[in-house]
């Protein structure tokens, strides 16, 4: 896994493209239409995803079909797996700490009689 994976996924449009391709492969035109993007924008985003190794473009007649490549996502999952125990431990400690705090008085409801408007 490399930093290009994170850079590619950090952009909201590229992330939406990845989510769309989880359903099935799509043509550039379908992606543009579904996400409300222009074709040149879509092609640019797909180029970044392709350069990062996340997407493979397949020419099909006069269309280009985008497919997800599973290996980079497995690599990302493997990398994240190494950090899960650390975060689970920290979240467990936070949960333990939060249980030691006294309960808060609920804020007054401004719609209730006597509540602050």
C-alpha positions, 0 to 999 in steps of 0.5 A: 500500500502507498500514500497514493491510495489515501490521496486518491480516496481523500477527494469526495468525488473519487470516493463517490466513484469508488462507492459507485463501482462497488455496485458494478463496473460503470462506463465513464459516461454512467459515472458522470451522469450518476454523480452529476459531473462533466465527462472531463472531470470524471475522466480526470478523477478516474485517471487519479484512481487508475494511477493509484492502482484502485481502478482498472479501465477496460476499453469496450467498443467506443466506451471505457469501463471502470472496474475496481481492483481488489488487491489495493483494498485488501492491502488497505484492510491489512494495513488497517488491521494492524491498528485495530487493536490499538484503537479498540484499546483506546476506545475501551479506555475511553468507555471505562472513563466515561462510565466513571463520570456522573450523569449530566442533568439534561438540558431544559427543553425550550418547548416545555413549560418553564423551559428556556426559549 
